[in-house]
Amino acid sequence: YACRRRGPLTMAPSQLGIFTRSDPRRERANIQFHVQPLSLDKFGDPLHRFPAITVAACNLQPTSRGSVRLRSKQVDEKPIIAPNYLSTVDDREVAADAIRTTRRLMQQRALEKYHPVEFLPGPSVGDDDASLAKAAGDIGTTIFHPVGTAKMGTASDASAVVDERLRFHGIKGLRVVDASVMPTITSGNTNTPTAMIAEKGAGMILEDAR
């Protein structure tokens, strides 16, 4: 890449995306798959040396709620982040169904010639809800789309940080204009919605400055 601007570094890691339902009874798509032509143990580790793809499932409407809290009054202290993944029954059910869906995808006839072998969570993990939910907790990680730590809402909402014009409750002249103001996460990648929040917020700032 450094010499010719070619090769794997010229493209995003995820080459394929899928939106689908974890269960046919769901009203709309509630999981998103990020399919990547690579495999590794965890982010930052070297790639595995065997041919592989990673099919990562993301819950688009999680019901678990985490928190971000100050560790101290020192600005250089890292905050205490508790994502609380899979802390609700619904999220554990979605996680189990998502792994089942992934297994079905890899068993399709079009992939037979590649003889896919499951690496994680692994064929030894059973197909029951409890086993799959535990496996999801063991191997699950972030996909870097955190939102909602400065939720938009009315002043009567104790969990709200900003109002409908992104103004910080209780502090005049302060706004928050980023993905943290989303009351709930959007059902997909957050980059474009965040850009639109920024555009809307910029307009509000200009309006109020007149």
Sine and cosine of phi, psi and omega as CSV:
sin_phi,cos_phi,sin_psi,cos_psi,sin_omega,cos_omega
0.00,0.00,-0.66,0.75,-0.05,-1.00
-0.88,0.48,-0.55,0.84,-0.06,-1.00
-1.00,0.00,-0.67,0.74,-0.17,-0.99
-0.86,-0.52,-0.05,1.00,-0.05,-1.00
0.84,0.55,0.68,0.74,0.03,-1.00
-0.76,-0.65,0.15,-0.99,0.07,-1.00
0.99,-0.15,-0.12,-0.99,-0.10,-0.99
-0.84,0.54,-0.49,0.87,-0.05,-1.00
-0.95,0.30,-0.12,0.99,0.02,-1.00
-1.00,0.07,-0.05,1.00,-0.06,-1.00
-0.76,-0.65,0.34,-0.94,0.04,-1.00
-0.93,0.35,0.44,-0.90,0.00,-1.00
-0.87,0.50,-0.67,0.74,-0.03,-1.00
-1.00,0.07,0.90,-0.45,-0.03,-1.00
-0.99,-0.12,-0.19,0.98,-0.04,-1.00
-0.55,-0.83,0.67,-0.74,0.07,-1.00
-0.81,-0.59,0.60,-0.80,-0.01,-1.00
-0.71,-0.70,0.77,-0.64,0.15,-0.99
-0.94,-0.33,0.81,-0.59,-0.02,-1.00
-0.42,-0.91,0.02,-1.00,0.02,-1.00
-0.99,-0.16,0.67,-0.74,0.04,-1.00
-0.95,0.32,-0.39,0.92,0.01,-1.00
-0.57,-0.82,0.70,-0.71,-0.02,-1.00
-0.84,0.55,-0.38,0.93,-0.01,-1.00
-0.98,0.21,-0.19,0.98,0.05,-1.00
-0.93,0.38,0.60,-0.80,-0.06,-1.00
-0.93,0.37,-0.58,0.81,-0.04,-1.00
-0.51,-0.86,0.12,-0.99,-0.02,-1.00
-0.83,0.56,0.77,-0.64,-0.01,-1.00
-0.79,-0.62,0.03,1.00,0.12,-0.99
-0.73,-0.68,0.52,-0.86,0.04,-1.00
-0.82,-0.57,0.74,-0.67,0.05,-1.00
-0.98,-0.19,0.70,-0.72,0.14,-0.99
-0.93,-0.36,0.92,-0.40,-0.08,-1.00
-0.96,-0.28,0.82,-0.57,-0.11,-0.99
-0.80,-0.60,0.65,-0.76,-0.01,-1.00
-0.99,0.11,0.78,0.62,-0.04,-1.00
-0.32,-0.95,0.16,-0.99,0.02,-1.00
-0.46,-0.89,0.61,-0.80,0.05,-1.00
-0.41,-0.91,0.24,-0.97,-0.02,-1.00
-0.96,0.27,-0.71,0.71,0.07,-1.00
-0.38,-0.92,0.32,-0.95,-0.03,-1.00
-0.82,0.57,0.74,-0.67,-0.01,-1.00
0.99,-0.14,-0.29,0.96,0.04,-1.00
-0.99,0.13,0.33,-0.94,0.08,-1.00
-0.89,0.45,0.44,-0.90,0.06,-1.00
-0.93,0.37,0.51,-0.86,0.12,-0.99
-0.90,0.43,0.47,-0.88,-0.07,-1.00
-1.00,-0.02,0.06,1.00,0.05,-1.00
-0.97,-0.26,0.45,-0.89,0.03,-1.00
-0.89,0.46,0.73,-0.68,-0.06,-1.00
-0.31,-0.95,0.32,-0.95,0.22,-0.98
-0.78,-0.62,0.44,-0.90,0.08,-1.00
-0.92,-0.40,0.81,-0.58,0.06,-1.00
-0.93,-0.37,0.99,-0.14,-0.07,-1.00
-0.99,-0.14,0.79,-0.61,-0.01,-1.00
-0.98,-0.18,0.67,-0.74,-0.02,-1.00
-0.82,-0.57,0.79,-0.61,0.07,-1.00
-0.97,0.24,0.89,-0.45,-0.08,-1.00
-0.99,0.15,-0.35,0.94,0.01,-1.00
-0.77,-0.63,0.89,0.46,-0.03,-1.00
-0.91,0.41,0.58,-0.82,0.04,-1.00
-0.97,-0.24,-0.22,0.98,0.09,-1.00
-0.93,0.36,0.55,-0.83,0.00,-1.00
-0.77,-0.64,0.76,-0.65,0.02,-1.00
-0.97,-0.25,-0.27,-0.96,-0.01,-1.00
-0.47,-0.88,0.42,-0.91,0.14,-0.99
-0.79,-0.62,0.87,-0.49,-0.07,-1.00
-0.81,-0.59,0.48,-0.88,0.05,-1.00
-0.94,0.33,0.67,-0.74,0.04,-1.00
-0.99,0.15,-0.57,0.82,0.00,-1.00
-0.31,-0.95,-0.11,-0.99,0.05,-1.00
-0.99,0.12,-0.08,1.00,-0.02,-1.00
-0.99,0.16,0.81,-0.58,-0.10,-1.00
-0.93,0.37,-0.39,0.92,-0.03,-1.00
-1.00,-0.01,0.02,1.00,0.07,-1.00
-0.98,0.19,0.72,-0.69,0.02,-1.00
-0.93,0.37,0.63,-0.78,0.00,-1.00
-0.95,0.32,0.26,-0.97,0.07,-1.00
-1.00,-0.06,0.93,-0.37,-0.05,-1.00
-0.95,-0.31,0.86,-0.52,0.03,-1.00
-0.83,-0.55,1.00,-0.09,-0.08,-1.00
-0.93,0.36,-0.45,0.89,0.00,-1.00
0.82,0.57,0.64,0.77,0.04,-1.00
-0.84,0.54,0.59,-0.81,0.11,-0.99
0.84,0.54,0.54,0.84,-0.02,-1.00
-1.00,0.03,-0.05,1.00,0.06,-1.00
-0.88,-0.47,0.42,-0.91,0.01,-1.00
-0.87,0.50,-0.68,0.74,-0.03,-1.00
-0.87,0.49,-0.69,0.72,0.00,-1.00
-0.91,0.42,-0.59,0.81,0.03,-1.00
-0.93,0.37,-0.61,0.80,0.05,-1.00
-0.91,0.43,-0.69,0.72,0.02,-1.00
-0.89,0.46,-0.66,0.75,0.00,-1.00
-0.88,0.47,-0.70,0.71,0.02,-1.00
-0.90,0.45,-0.71,0.70,0.01,-1.00
-0.90,0.43,-0.57,0.82,-0.01,-1.00
-0.91,0.41,-0.64,0.77,0.04,-1.00
-0.92,0.39,-0.64,0.77,0.06,-1.00
-0.87,0.49,-0.68,0.73,0.02,-1.00
-0.88,0.47,-0.66,0.76,0.03,-1.00
-0.87,0.48,-0.69,0.73,0.02,-1.00
-0.89,0.46,-0.65,0.76,0.03,-1.00
-0.90,0.44,-0.64,0.76,0.03,-1.00
-0.85,0.53,-0.70,0.71,-0.07,-1.00
-0.97,0.25,-0.19,0.98,0.03,-1.00
-0.99,-0.12,0.11,0.99,-0.02,-1.00
-0.94,0.34,0.49,-0.87,-0.08,-1.00
-0.84,0.54,-0.59,0.81,-0.04,-1.00
-0.88,0.48,-0.36,0.93,-0.03,-1.00
-0.98,-0.21,-0.02,1.00,-0.08,-1.00
-0.84,0.55,-0.64,0.77,-0.08,-1.00
-0.91,0.41,-0.29,0.96,0.01,-1.00
-1.00,0.00,-0.15,0.99,0.01,-1.00
0.76,0.65,0.84,0.54,-0.05,-1.00
-0.90,0.44,0.65,-0.76,0.06,-1.00
-0.85,-0.53,0.79,-0.62,-0.04,-1.00
-0.94,0.33,0.82,-0.57,0.01,-1.00
-1.00,-0.07,-0.79,0.62,0.08,-1.00
-0.72,-0.69,0.66,-0.75,0.02,1.00
-0.95,0.32,-0.20,0.98,0.07,-1.00
0.96,-0.28,0.54,-0.84,-0.05,-1.00
-0.90,0.44,-0.30,0.95,0.01,-1.00
-0.97,0.26,-0.26,0.97,0.02,-1.00
-0.99,0.16,0.82,-0.57,-0.06,-1.00
-0.92,0.39,0.07,-1.00,-0.06,-1.00
-0.99,-0.16,0.11,0.99,0.00,-1.00
-0.99,0.17,0.38,-0.92,-0.07,-1.00
-0.83,0.56,-0.71,0.70,-0.08,-1.00
-0.89,0.45,-0.70,0.71,-0.02,-1.00
-0.91,0.41,-0.68,0.74,-0.04,-1.00
-0.94,0.34,-0.63,0.78,0.03,-1.00
-0.91,0.43,-0.64,0.77,0.05,-1.00
-0.90,0.43,-0.67,0.74,0.02,-1.00
-0.88,0.47,-0.66,0.75,0.03,-1.00
-0.87,0.49,-0.65,0.76,0.04,-1.00
-0.92,0.38,-0.55,0.83,-0.02,-1.00
-0.95,0.30,-0.61,0.79,-0.11,-0.99
-0.95,-0.32,-0.12,0.99,-0.06,-1.00
-0.93,0.37,0.44,-0.90,0.01,-1.00
-0.41,-0.91,0.05,-1.00,0.05,-1.00
-0.97,0.25,0.41,-0.91,0.22,-0.98
-0.90,-0.43,0.37,0.93,0.18,-0.98
0.92,0.40,0.59,0.81,0.08,-1.00
-0.82,-0.58,0.75,0.66,-0.01,-1.00
-0.95,0.31,0.60,-0.80,0.01,-1.00
-0.58,-0.81,0.12,-0.99,0.28,-0.96
0.99,0.13,0.24,0.97,-0.01,-1.00
-0.99,0.12,-0.12,0.99,0.09,-1.00
-0.69,-0.72,0.88,0.48,-0.15,-0.99
-0.79,0.61,0.64,-0.77,0.13,-0.99
-0.99,0.15,0.69,-0.72,0.03,-1.00
0.00,-1.00,0.05,-1.00,-0.02,-1.00
-0.97,0.26,0.30,-0.95,-0.01,-1.00
-0.90,0.45,-0.40,0.92,0.00,-1.00
-0.98,0.20,-0.19,0.98,0.02,-1.00
-1.00,0.03,0.93,-0.36,-0.08,-1.00
-0.89,0.45,-0.38,0.93,-0.02,-1.00
-1.00,-0.04,-0.06,1.00,-0.03,-1.00
-1.00,0.08,0.61,-0.80,-0.01,-1.00
-0.95,-0.31,-0.61,0.79,-0.02,-1.00
-0.82,-0.58,0.34,-0.94,0.04,-1.00
-1.00,-0.01,-0.18,-0.98,-0.08,-1.00
-0.93,0.36,-0.20,0.98,0.08,-1.00
-0.94,-0.34,0.39,0.92,0.10,-0.99
0.91,0.42,0.33,0.94,0.03,-1.00
-1.00,0.06,0.72,-0.70,-0.03,-1.00
-0.92,0.40,0.80,-0.60,0.03,-1.00
-0.89,0.46,0.85,-0.52,0.12,-0.99
1.00,-0.02,-0.12,0.99,0.02,-1.00
-0.78,-0.62,0.94,-0.34,-0.04,-1.00
-0.94,0.33,0.66,-0.75,0.07,-1.00
1.00,0.10,0.08,1.00,-0.01,-1.00
-0.91,-0.42,0.77,-0.64,0.07,-1.00
-0.82,-0.57,0.41,-0.91,0.15,-0.99
-0.87,-0.49,0.85,-0.53,-0.09,-1.00
-0.76,-0.64,0.99,0.17,0.06,-1.00
-0.26,-0.97,-0.17,-0.99,-0.08,-1.00
-0.91,0.40,-0.27,0.96,-0.03,-1.00
-0.92,0.40,-0.32,0.95,-0.06,-1.00
-0.99,0.13,-0.16,0.99,-0.01,-1.00
-0.90,0.44,0.83,-0.56,0.05,-1.00
-0.91,0.42,-0.59,0.81,0.11,-0.99
-0.67,-0.74,0.41,-0.91,-0.05,-1.00
-0.96,0.28,0.56,-0.83,0.06,-1.00
-0.95,0.30,0.42,-0.91,-0.07,-1.00
-1.00,0.10,0.91,0.42,-0.02,-1.00
0.37,-0.93,-0.13,-0.99,-0.01,-1.00
-0.84,0.54,0.59,-0.81,-0.15,-0.99
-0.99,-0.11,-0.04,1.00,-0.09,-1.00
-0.88,0.48,-0.81,0.59,-0.04,-1.00
-0.90,0.44,-0.72,0.69,0.07,-1.00
-0.84,0.54,-0.59,0.81,0.01,-1.00
-0.92,0.39,-0.63,0.77,0.06,-1.00
-0.89,0.46,-0.61,0.79,0.01,-1.00
-0.94,0.33,-0.59,0.81,0.10,-1.00
-0.87,0.49,-0.68,0.74,0.01,-1.00
-0.89,0.45,-0.67,0.74,0.00,-1.00
-0.91,0.42,-0.70,0.72,0.03,-1.00
-0.90,0.43,-0.68,0.73,0.01,-1.00
-0.89,0.45,-0.63,0.77,0.04,-1.00
-0.88,0.47,-0.64,0.77,0.04,-1.00
-0.89,0.45,-0.65,0.76,0.02,-1.00
-0.90,0.44,-0.66,0.75,0.01,-1.00
-0.89,0.46,-0.68,0.73,0.02,-1.00
-0.91,0.42,-0.66,0.75,0.02,-1.00
-0.87,0.49,-0.72,0.70,-0.06,-1.00
-0.96,0.29,-0.33,0.94,0.00,-1.00
-0.99,0.13,-0.22,0.98,-0.04,-1.00
-0.97,0.23,0.00,0.00,0.00,0.00
